[in-house]
Amino acid sequence: MTPGASPQPAKTPRDQSLTDLLKALIRTQGPLTVAQFMTTVLTHPTQGYYRTAEPLGKSGDFITAPEISQIFGELIGLWCVQAWSDLGAPPAFQLMEMGPGRGTLMADLLRAARGYPAFLSAVELHFVETNTPLRAAQQAALPPGVKAVWHEKFEARGAGPLILIANEFFDCLPIRQFVRRGQNWHERCVAVTQSGDLCFVLSPAPIPAGDNRGSLASTPQADVREISHGAQGLIAEIAHDLKRRGGRALIIDYGYGTPGAGDTLQALHHHAPCDVLETPGGVDLTAHVDFSALTASAAEAGALVAGPMEQGDFLKALGLDARAEALRAHATAQQKRTIDSAVERLTAPDQMGTLFKALCLSAPGLPPPPGFLMPRQTSPQS
């Protein structure tokens, strides 16, 4: 298959494993790009990881910041209240969370906003979620009487302002990988060996220039470069929407600020790394987010961009230390240790504090967002 082409939907028996489906697809249509492999593994209608798994928590495959401490969601809640105020406190707006997990962040966010009844009365809540079991958990986590609208993907709806939160969402969007071989780039793909195992191969033909993979002159042999056209397209879509109807978007994820980080594709099962190709559909697949690419795409689409800044610095700028101290004041000795451990995990450079980063998109004309320095890049468009 030509790299970049979309695989045709597989029509196979329901009891056939996703691994067998992939092998049949490859044998019929040729090797899959890494992006095509990730898309199938994560979003297959009946066997995709994000369609059926319950990945969060100690019994799942990973844990996110809202599950580590209530402080995270509370600070994001107050950030949203300030964003709403900066928009002129509109009487109605959309609050959208992409990839809301079990609804913990939103529950903590809404609880922190209880002191601002006008904000709560103005909220129209939207979730972007493809996982049916998680949708039920998200509804259960909401306060009584609070209802949400669910979407399969980001959709620009209505004319009112938008405040959007995406915590650990962009890291699961498919990436393409390119490897330098000689004086050319070749795309990394997934194929089937003669013995019937999935394996990585390189496309035999060089990939034409134009995908911004970086200079060959400054790239070592066999170096891997990653591009997520899906992430860049989505951030541009969000930026266009914010520019059109006003609003802000807060994106928090793990990744790097400059291109060229090498091979970051990874699989997780029960909180431990595992083979990317070993159990398709049964493990989480993610890759580090290229924040420089997101920033460029958002600015080109017309948004005002602030960040990225490291998560530890961002949370501390929002008042994490003061909130932790307030919780400690009424905590038992064991609870104090739990609070301190959570703060360490969220902010320490050797844990989530440095690798995770925060990025804010705003409609033109808004003041600097809470926690960030002055926006450093604006769109060249009018």
C-alpha positions as CSV (number, residue, x, y, z in Angstrom):
1,M,0.0,0.0,0.0
2,T,1.2,3.5,-0.8
3,P,2.3,5.1,2.6
4,G,-0.4,7.6,3.6
5,A,-3.2,5.8,1.9
6,S,-6.1,4.8,4.1
7,P,-6.6,1.0,4.6
8,Q,-10.0,-0.3,3.5
9,P,-12.3,-1.5,6.3
10,A,-11.7,-5.2,7.1
11,K,-14.8,-7.4,6.7
12,T,-13.9,-10.5,8.8
13,P,-15.6,-12.7,11.4
14,R,-16.3,-11.1,14.8
15,D,-14.3,-13.8,16.6
16,Q,-11.2,-13.1,14.7
17,S,-8.5,-11.3,16.7
18,L,-7.4,-7.8,15.8
19,T,-3.9,-9.2,15.2
20,D,-5.4,-11.5,12.6
21,L,-7.4,-8.7,11.1
22,L,-4.2,-6.6,10.7
23,K,-2.3,-9.5,9.1
24,A,-5.1,-10.1,6.6
25,L,-5.2,-6.4,5.8
26,I,-1.4,-6.2,5.3
27,R,-1.4,-9.3,3.1
28,T,-4.2,-7.9,1.0
29,Q,-3.2,-4.3,0.7
30,G,0.5,-4.1,1.7
31,P,2.3,-2.7,4.8
32,L,0.6,-0.2,7.0
33,T,2.1,3.1,8.0
34,V,2.6,3.5,11.7
35,A,-0.3,6.0,11.6
36,Q,-2.6,3.5,9.9
37,F,-1.6,0.8,12.4
38,M,-2.2,3.1,15.4
39,T,-5.6,4.2,14.0
40,T,-6.8,0.6,13.5
41,V,-5.4,-0.6,16.9
42,L,-6.9,2.2,18.9
43,T,-10.2,2.9,17.1
44,H,-11.3,-0.3,15.3
45,P,-15.1,-0.2,15.7
46,T,-15.4,-3.5,17.7
47,Q,-11.9,-4.3,18.9
48,G,-10.1,-1.0,19.2
49,Y,-8.4,-0.2,22.5
50,Y,-10.2,3.1,23.0
51,R,-13.5,1.6,22.0
52,T,-13.8,-1.1,24.6
53,A,-11.0,-0.9,27.2
54,E,-11.3,0.7,30.6
55,P,-7.7,1.8,30.7
56,L,-7.5,4.1,33.7
57,G,-6.6,3.5,37.3
58,K,-4.6,0.9,39.2
59,S,-6.4,-2.0,37.4
60,G,-5.9,-0.3,34.0
61,D,-2.9,0.5,32.0
62,F,-2.1,4.1,33.0
63,I,-3.1,6.9,35.4
64,T,-3.5,10.6,34.5
65,A,-3.0,13.7,36.6
66,P,-6.7,14.1,37.6
67,E,-6.6,10.6,39.1
68,I,-3.4,11.5,41.1
69,S,-4.9,14.4,43.0
70,Q,-8.0,16.5,43.2
71,I,-5.8,19.6,43.1
72,F,-5.2,19.2,39.4
73,G,-8.9,19.4,38.4
74,E,-9.6,22.1,41.0
75,L,-6.9,24.4,39.6
76,I,-8.1,23.7,36.0
77,G,-11.6,24.6,37.2
78,L,-10.5,28.0,38.5
79,W,-8.5,28.5,35.3
80,C,-11.8,28.0,33.4
81,V,-13.6,30.4,35.6
82,Q,-11.0,33.1,34.8
83,A,-11.1,32.2,31.1
84,W,-14.9,32.7,31.2
85,S,-14.4,36.1,32.9
86,D,-11.9,37.1,30.3
87,L,-14.5,36.3,27.6
88,G,-16.8,38.8,29.3
89,A,-18.7,36.3,31.4
90,P,-21.1,35.3,28.7
91,P,-24.5,34.0,29.9
92,A,-24.0,30.8,27.8
93,F,-20.9,29.0,26.6
94,Q,-19.6,25.5,25.8
95,L,-17.2,23.8,28.1
96,M,-15.7,20.9,26.2
97,E,-13.3,18.2,27.5
98,M,-11.5,15.9,25.0
99,G,-10.7,12.5,26.3
100,P,-12.3,12.9,29.8
101,G,-11.4,9.5,31.1
102,R,-13.6,8.6,34.1
103,G,-14.9,12.2,34.5
104,T,-12.6,12.9,37.4
105,L,-11.2,16.2,36.1
106,M,-14.6,17.6,35.2
107,A,-16.1,16.6,38.6
108,D,-13.2,18.4,40.4
109,L,-13.5,21.3,38.0
110,L,-17.2,21.8,38.6
111,R,-16.8,21.5,42.4
112,A,-14.1,24.1,42.4
113,A,-16.4,26.4,40.4
114,R,-19.2,26.2,42.9
115,G,-18.3,29.6,44.3
116,Y,-19.2,31.1,40.9
117,P,-22.9,30.3,40.3
118,A,-23.1,32.5,37.2
119,F,-20.3,30.4,35.6
120,L,-22.1,27.1,36.4
121,S,-25.4,28.4,35.1
122,A,-23.8,29.4,31.8
123,V,-22.1,26.1,31.2
124,E,-23.2,23.8,28.4
125,L,-21.1,20.7,28.9
126,H,-19.6,18.6,26.0
127,F,-17.4,15.6,26.1
128,V,-15.4,14.1,23.2
129,E,-15.3,10.4,23.9
130,T,-15.5,7.2,21.8
131,N,-15.5,4.6,24.6
132,T,-19.0,3.5,25.7
133,P,-18.0,2.2,29.2
134,L,-16.2,5.5,29.9
135,R,-19.1,7.6,28.8
136,A,-21.2,5.9,31.5
137,A,-18.5,6.6,34.1
138,Q,-18.3,10.2,33.0
139,Q,-22.0,10.7,33.5
140,A,-21.9,9.0,36.9
141,A,-19.0,11.4,38.0
142,L,-21.0,14.5,37.3
143,P,-23.0,16.3,40.0
144,P,-26.7,15.3,40.2
145,G,-28.7,17.1,37.5
146,V,-25.8,18.0,35.3
147,K,-26.0,16.6,31.8
148,A,-23.5,16.4,29.0
149,V,-23.5,16.0,25.2
150,W,-21.1,13.4,23.8
151,H,-19.3,13.6,20.5
152,E,-17.1,11.1,18.6
153,K,-14.7,13.9,17.6
154,F,-14.2,17.6,17.9
155,E,-17.1,19.4,16.3
156,A,-17.6,23.2,16.0
157,R,-21.1,23.7,17.2
158,G,-23.2,26.8,17.8
159,A,-22.2,30.4,17.9
160,G,-21.3,30.8,21.6
161,P,-17.8,30.9,23.0
162,L,-15.9,27.7,23.7
163,I,-13.6,26.8,26.6
164,L,-11.8,23.5,25.8
165,I,-9.7,21.2,27.9
166,A,-7.6,18.4,26.5
167,N,-5.5,16.6,29.1
168,E,-3.5,13.6,27.7
169,F,-5.5,13.5,24.5
170,F,-3.0,14.5,21.8
171,D,-0.5,11.8,22.7
172,C,-2.8,9.1,21.5
173,L,-3.3,10.6,18.0
174,P,-1.6,8.6,15.2
175,I,1.9,9.5,14.1
176,R,3.9,8.8,11.0
177,Q,7.6,7.8,11.4
178,F,10.4,8.5,9.0
179,V,13.9,7.1,9.1
180,R,17.0,8.5,7.4
181,R,18.7,6.0,5.1
182,G,21.5,7.4,3.0
183,Q,20.4,10.7,1.6
184,N,16.7,10.0,1.8
185,W,13.8,9.6,4.2
186,H,11.9,6.3,4.2
187,E,8.6,5.7,6.0
188,R,8.5,3.2,8.8
189,C,5.6,0.7,8.3
190,V,4.2,-2.5,9.8
191,A,4.4,-5.7,7.8
192,V,4.2,-9.5,8.3
193,T,7.2,-11.7,8.4
194,Q,7.4,-15.1,6.5
195,S,6.8,-16.8,9.9
196,G,3.6,-14.7,10.4
197,D,4.7,-12.2,13.0
198,L,4.1,-8.4,12.8
199,C,7.3,-6.5,12.3
200,F,8.5,-3.0,11.4
201,V,10.0,-2.4,7.9
202,L,11.0,0.7,5.9
203,S,9.3,1.7,2.7
204,P,11.6,0.6,-0.2
205,A,11.0,3.9,-2.1
206,P,12.1,7.2,-0.7
207,I,9.5,9.6,0.6
208,P,9.1,12.9,-1.4
209,A,10.2,16.0,0.4
210,G,7.5,18.3,1.8
211,D,6.6,16.8,5.2
212,N,8.9,19.0,7.3
213,R,11.0,16.2,8.6
214,G,14.0,18.3,9.1
215,S,17.4,18.7,7.4
216,L,19.1,15.5,6.3
217,A,22.4,17.3,6.7
218,S,21.8,17.6,10.5
219,T,20.2,14.2,10.9
220,P,22.2,11.1,11.9
221,Q,21.8,7.9,9.9
222,A,18.9,5.8,11.1
223,D,17.4,8.7,13.0
224,V,13.6,8.6,13.4
225,R,11.5,11.7,12.9
226,E,7.8,11.7,13.8
227,I,4.9,13.8,12.4
228,S,1.3,13.7,13.5
229,H,-0.8,15.2,10.7
230,G,-3.9,14.3,12.8
231,A,-2.7,16.4,15.7
232,Q,-1.7,19.3,13.5
233,G,-5.0,19.2,11.7
234,L,-7.0,19.0,15.0
235,I,-5.2,21.9,16.6
236,A,-5.8,24.0,13.5
237,E,-9.5,23.1,13.6
238,I,-9.7,24.2,17.2
239,A,-7.8,27.4,16.5
240,H,-10.2,28.3,13.6
241,D,-13.2,27.7,15.9
242,L,-11.8,29.9,18.7
243,K,-11.0,32.7,16.2
244,R,-14.5,32.5,14.7
245,R,-16.6,32.5,17.9
246,G,-14.2,33.3,20.7
247,G,-12.8,31.2,23.5
248,R,-9.8,29.4,24.9
249,A,-8.3,26.0,24.8
250,L,-5.9,24.4,27.4
251,I,-3.9,21.5,26.2
252,I,-1.8,19.5,28.7
253,D,0.3,16.5,27.6
254,Y,3.7,15.0,27.6
255,G,6.1,15.8,24.8
256,Y,9.0,17.9,23.5
257,G,9.3,21.5,22.5
258,T,11.5,21.1,19.4
259,P,11.4,18.5,16.6
260,G,13.8,15.6,16.4
261,A,13.1,13.6,19.6
262,G,13.6,10.2,17.9
263,D,11.3,7.2,18.2
264,T,8.8,7.9,21.0
265,L,6.1,5.4,20.1
266,Q,5.4,3.2,23.1
267,A,2.9,0.7,24.4
268,L,1.7,0.4,28.0
269,H,0.0,-2.6,29.8
270,H,-0.7,-2.5,33.5
271,H,1.5,0.6,33.9
272,A,4.5,-1.1,32.4
273,P,6.1,-0.7,28.9
274,C,5.5,-3.6,26.5
275,D,6.0,-4.5,22.8
276,V,4.1,-2.2,20.5
277,L,3.3,-5.0,18.1
278,E,2.7,-7.8,20.6
279,T,-1.0,-7.4,21.5
280,P,-2.8,-5.0,19.1
281,G,-6.0,-3.7,20.7
282,G,-5.0,-4.9,24.1
283,V,-2.5,-2.2,25.1
284,D,-2.4,1.5,25.0
285,L,-0.3,3.1,22.2
286,T,1.0,6.7,22.5
287,A,3.7,9.0,21.3
288,H,5.2,12.2,22.6
289,V,3.5,15.4,21.4
290,D,5.5,17.8,19.2
291,F,4.5,21.1,20.8
292,S,6.5,23.1,18.3
293,A,4.3,21.7,15.5
294,L,1.1,22.3,17.5
295,T,2.2,25.9,18.1
296,A,2.9,26.6,14.5
297,S,-0.3,25.1,13.2
298,A,-2.4,26.9,15.8
299,A,-0.8,30.2,15.1
300,E,-1.1,29.8,11.4
301,A,-4.8,29.1,11.8
302,G,-5.3,32.4,13.7
303,A,-5.1,31.7,17.4
304,L,-3.1,33.5,20.0
305,V,-0.7,31.0,21.5
306,A,0.8,31.0,25.0
307,G,3.4,28.4,26.0
308,P,4.2,25.6,26.0
309,M,5.4,25.7,29.6
310,E,6.3,22.9,31.9
311,Q,3.4,21.4,33.9
312,G,5.2,21.8,37.2
313,D,5.7,25.6,36.6
314,F,2.1,25.9,35.3
315,L,0.4,24.3,38.2
316,K,2.5,26.2,40.7
317,A,1.6,29.5,38.9
318,L,-2.0,28.6,39.4
319,G,-1.6,28.1,43.1
320,L,-0.8,24.4,43.6
321,D,1.3,24.9,46.7
322,A,-1.3,27.0,48.5
323,R,-4.0,24.5,47.7
324,A,-1.9,21.6,48.9
325,E,-1.2,23.4,52.1
326,A,-4.9,24.1,52.7
327,L,-5.6,20.4,52.3
328,R,-2.8,19.4,54.6
329,A,-4.1,21.7,57.3
330,H,-7.1,19.4,58.0
331,A,-5.4,16.1,57.0
332,T,-4.3,13.1,59.0
333,A,-0.6,12.1,58.9
334,Q,-1.3,9.5,56.2
335,Q,-3.4,12.0,54.2
336,K,-0.5,14.5,54.4
337,R,1.9,11.9,53.0
338,T,-0.6,11.2,50.1
339,I,-0.9,14.9,49.3
340,D,2.9,15.4,49.4
341,S,3.4,12.4,47.1
342,A,0.8,13.7,44.6
343,V,2.4,17.1,44.5
344,E,5.8,15.5,43.9
345,R,4.4,13.4,41.1
346,L,2.7,16.3,39.4
347,T,5.5,18.8,39.6
348,A,8.9,17.1,40.1
349,P,11.3,17.3,37.1
350,D,12.0,13.6,37.3
351,Q,8.3,12.7,37.2
352,M,5.5,14.7,35.4
353,G,6.7,18.3,36.1
354,T,9.1,18.7,33.1
355,L,8.1,16.2,30.5
356,F,4.4,17.3,30.7
357,K,3.7,20.7,29.2
358,A,0.8,23.1,29.0
359,L,-0.2,25.1,25.9
360,C,-3.0,27.6,25.6
361,L,-4.8,28.8,22.5
362,S,-7.0,32.0,22.7
363,A,-9.1,34.0,20.3
364,P,-7.3,37.2,19.3
365,G,-7.8,40.2,21.6
366,L,-8.0,38.3,24.9
367,P,-5.7,39.1,27.8
368,P,-2.9,36.6,28.8
369,P,-4.3,33.4,30.2
370,P,-3.8,32.5,33.8
371,G,-0.6,30.7,34.6
372,F,1.1,31.7,31.4
373,L,3.4,34.6,30.4
374,M,2.4,36.9,27.6
375,P,1.5,35.0,24.5
376,R,4.6,34.7,22.5
377,Q,3.2,34.0,19.0
378,T,0.3,35.4,17.0
379,S,-1.0,34.5,13.7
380,P,0.2,36.4,10.6
381,Q,-3.4,36.4,9.4
382,S,-5.6,39.3,10.1
